[in-house]
Amino acid sequence: MLKVAVIGAGVNGVSSAIKIQEHYQNEKKIKVQVTIISDEFSPNTTGDGSAGLWGPFLLGGTDQKKVYKWSKDVHQFLEKIWLSDDAGEAGVCLVPCVRLSTEPNCAVGDFWRDIVYGAVELTSEQLEVYNKGRDSKFTAGLSFVTYTSEPIKLLPYLMKRFVRRGGVVVQQKITDLEGFVRDSPYDVIVNCTGLGSRQLLNDGQMYSVRGQVTRVKANWIYTVVLDESDDGNYIIPNTESVVLGGTHQEKDYNENICPVDKRFITDGCRRLLPGLTHAQHLFDWVGLRPGRLELRLESERRGSKLLIHNYGHGGSGVTLAWGCADDVLHLLLADKINSKL
Ligand SMILES: Cc1cc2nc3c(=O)[nH]c(=O)nc-3n(C[C@H](O)[C@H](O)[C@H](O)COP(=O)(O)OP(=O)(O)OC[C@H]3O[C@@H](n4cnc5c(N)ncnc54)[C@H](O)[C@@H]3O)c2cc1C
């Protein structure tokens, strides 16, 4: 029996746990017991307040080729859910999207264009629609169709899938990872603690990227609108509300709502869509994205144990989770631990 512990119940932890569990169960050669150990679960993880829009964002110097592969895997994973009975329960929606840029000669979303559906550049006439009444004009834009998978629905759906197949869930905060790897009964430990790795591993490459958003009721909005500028705003419809954003403040650990950020969000989004002036305010939310100089996905041996790290997904945890989980599985399958079982 292969005993696996996945630390962390965010979108990366749960995806990694399911990938490993389903692979070994389908293959039927080696028995597996996967346990998710975490101090917080949905609705209290970083992804729970996010809109879960597909799109690589805030990934430091992470290799673009890897980001392409991981995010493509996720697009295909979401397509499968979207075309299944589970789409509603999992909160997966197919949405039209417009990304706008104020930078001259900017190619919006260059490296991932062929992953999304029907990407086309906006004409100057189409850009005019968004430029009415604006001082800083948009000079480029990309229109395409992609998915949102809001973690507040996706996480309970994935967790149910994990538990239904015999997955174990334990609430516990790990304070000494070295000791846990050494003394616990697990053969494989997968570290998906997000920003928690900063303390747990004393990882100096980790930093928070603070994000504040506002949720409103605006059932008439069906399209995602994103201003790519550094101080740009975004509007992302989910199933029951619309997310207005947002901030991305590096090395800011303030988890409280900031009134100045709230004004920036509501004023900026109203400039993009004036109809938002009358939208019902639901709540404001702050999350600390797990920023890192580079996403960490690698394994290391600790005696007879295998420790796999999968953290530092910045502003793209939802966009990359299923793809990164596939690499976690391959690191495990490539290890000699398999031949011993
Ligand atoms: C405002 C905002 C908007 C966003 N929008 C999007 C978006 O549209 N699309 C997108 O792809 N991404 C988005 N993101 C980014 C995304 O939410 C994160 O990248 C993602 O949630 C990270 O997931 P994770 O599983 O790696 O970490 P987390 O969700 O932070 O999970 C870490 C888990 O580890 C546990 N943990 C930590 N330390 C310990 C410990 N010592 N012991 C035990 N357990 C521990 C925690 O309790 C938690 O369960 C957004 C983020 C924010 C803040």
The ligand as an SDF file (V2000), in Angstrom:
LIG
                    3D

 53 58  0  0  0  0  0  0  0  0999 V2000
   -8.2690   38.3940   -5.5830 C   0  0  0  0  0  0  0  0  0  0  0  0
   -7.7560   37.1360   -6.2250 C   0  0  0  0  0  0  0  0  0  0  0  0
   -8.2290   36.7760   -7.4690 C   0  0  0  0  0  0  0  0  0  0  0  0
   -7.7320   35.6330   -8.1110 C   0  0  0  0  0  0  0  0  0  0  0  0
   -8.2660   35.2730   -9.3230 N   0  0  0  0  0  0  0  0  0  0  0  0
   -7.7960   34.1740   -9.9590 C   0  0  0  0  0  0  0  0  0  0  0  0
   -8.3530   33.7770  -11.2050 C   0  0  0  0  0  0  0  0  0  0  0  0
   -9.2990   34.4010  -11.7160 O   0  0  0  0  0  0  0  0  0  0  0  0
   -7.8130   32.6760  -11.8320 N   0  0  0  0  0  0  0  0  0  0  0  0
   -6.7830   31.9850  -11.2990 C   0  0  0  0  0  0  0  0  0  0  0  0
   -6.3080   31.0160  -11.9280 O   0  0  0  0  0  0  0  0  0  0  0  0
   -6.2670   32.3140  -10.0880 N   0  0  0  0  0  0  0  0  0  0  0  0
   -6.7440   33.3920   -9.4070 C   0  0  0  0  0  0  0  0  0  0  0  0
   -6.2070   33.7620   -8.2000 N   0  0  0  0  0  0  0  0  0  0  0  0
   -5.0380   33.0010   -7.6830 C   0  0  0  0  0  0  0  0  0  0  0  0
   -5.4670   31.7360   -6.9950 C   0  0  0  0  0  0  0  0  0  0  0  0
   -6.5170   31.9830   -6.1120 O   0  0  0  0  0  0  0  0  0  0  0  0
   -4.2650   31.1280   -6.2550 C   0  0  0  0  0  0  0  0  0  0  0  0
   -3.1570   30.9970   -7.1180 O   0  0  0  0  0  0  0  0  0  0  0  0
   -4.6350   29.7440   -5.7500 C   0  0  0  0  0  0  0  0  0  0  0  0
   -5.7600   29.8240   -4.9120 O   0  0  0  0  0  0  0  0  0  0  0  0
   -3.4740   29.0830   -5.0230 C   0  0  0  0  0  0  0  0  0  0  0  0
   -3.8960   27.7990   -4.6620 O   0  0  0  0  0  0  0  0  0  0  0  0
   -3.0150   26.8670   -3.7540 P   0  0  0  0  0  0  0  0  0  0  0  0
   -3.7700   25.6000   -3.5830 O   0  0  0  0  0  0  0  0  0  0  0  0
   -1.6270   26.7750   -4.2900 O   0  0  0  0  0  0  0  0  0  0  0  0
   -2.8770   27.6570   -2.3670 O   0  0  0  0  0  0  0  0  0  0  0  0
   -3.9970   28.0320   -1.2930 P   0  0  0  0  0  0  0  0  0  0  0  0
   -5.3280   28.1490   -1.9020 O   0  0  0  0  0  0  0  0  0  0  0  0
   -3.4630   29.1930   -0.5460 O   0  0  0  0  0  0  0  0  0  0  0  0
   -4.0400   26.7630   -0.3710 O   0  0  0  0  0  0  0  0  0  0  0  0
   -3.0280   26.4500    0.5390 C   0  0  0  0  0  0  0  0  0  0  0  0
   -3.5620   25.3970    1.4890 C   0  0  0  0  0  0  0  0  0  0  0  0
   -2.5060   24.9880    2.3490 O   0  0  0  0  0  0  0  0  0  0  0  0
   -2.9380   25.0320    3.6980 C   0  0  0  0  0  0  0  0  0  0  0  0
   -1.7680   25.2810    4.5320 N   0  0  0  0  0  0  0  0  0  0  0  0
   -0.8880   26.3040    4.4350 C   0  0  0  0  0  0  0  0  0  0  0  0
    0.0820   26.1660    5.3470 N   0  0  0  0  0  0  0  0  0  0  0  0
   -0.1990   25.0150    6.0330 C   0  0  0  0  0  0  0  0  0  0  0  0
    0.4290   24.3350    7.1100 C   0  0  0  0  0  0  0  0  0  0  0  0
    1.5260   24.8110    7.6680 N   0  0  0  0  0  0  0  0  0  0  0  0
   -0.1420   23.1860    7.5730 N   0  0  0  0  0  0  0  0  0  0  0  0
   -1.2650   22.6930    7.0140 C   0  0  0  0  0  0  0  0  0  0  0  0
   -1.8950   23.3030    5.9880 N   0  0  0  0  0  0  0  0  0  0  0  0
   -1.3750   24.4530    5.5090 C   0  0  0  0  0  0  0  0  0  0  0  0
   -3.9780   26.1540    3.7110 C   0  0  0  0  0  0  0  0  0  0  0  0
   -4.8430   26.0230    4.8320 O   0  0  0  0  0  0  0  0  0  0  0  0
   -4.6770   25.8970    2.3880 C   0  0  0  0  0  0  0  0  0  0  0  0
   -5.6580   24.9020    2.5360 O   0  0  0  0  0  0  0  0  0  0  0  0
   -6.7280   34.8520   -7.5030 C   0  0  0  0  0  0  0  0  0  0  0  0
   -6.2650   35.1980   -6.2260 C   0  0  0  0  0  0  0  0  0  0  0  0
   -6.7760   36.3290   -5.5930 C   0  0  0  0  0  0  0  0  0  0  0  0
   -6.2820   36.6630   -4.2170 C   0  0  0  0  0  0  0  0  0  0  0  0
  1  2  1  0
  2  3  1  0
  2 52  2  0
  3  4  2  0
  4  5  1  0
  4 50  1  0
  5  6  2  0
  6  7  1  0
  6 13  1  0
  7  8  2  0
  7  9  1  0
  9 10  1  0
 10 11  2  0
 10 12  1  0
 12 13  2  0
 13 14  1  0
 14 15  1  0
 14 50  1  0
 15 16  1  0
 16 17  1  0
 16 18  1  0
 18 19  1  0
 18 20  1  0
 20 21  1  0
 20 22  1  0
 22 23  1  0
 23 24  1  0
 24 25  2  0
 24 26  1  0
 24 27  1  0
 27 28  1  0
 28 29  2  0
 28 30  1  0
 28 31  1  0
 31 32  1  0
 32 33  1  0
 33 34  1  0
 33 48  1  0
 34 35  1  0
 35 36  1  0
 35 46  1  0
 36 37  1  0
 36 45  1  0
 37 38  2  0
 38 39  1  0
 39 40  1  0
 39 45  2  0
 40 41  1  0
 40 42  2  0
 42 43  1  0
 43 44  2  0
 44 45  1  0
 46 47  1  0
 46 48  1  0
 48 49  1  0
 50 51  2  0
 51 52  1  0
 52 53  1  0
M  END
$$$$
